[in-house]
């Protein structure tokens, strides 16, 4: 089953659990690091906390933007 849409999130091969859960686990680790660093320290820890907590937000924004472009491309095709 071929997909002509270059922005499609589907793949041609079966993904292993490692491939499926790699990004969600990394986002969870970044969130945990951000929350724990906010609890345990000040100054530099606060900077680490903000940066670590911005990672999941940035990834969601990127994914929404990508999905919006893909939807627009399929509507215009």
Secondary structure, DSSP 8 states (H G I E B T S, - for coil): -----TT-S--SS---HHHHHHHHHHHHHHHHHHHHHHHH-STHHHHHHHHHHHHHHHHHHHHHHHHHHHHHHHHH-
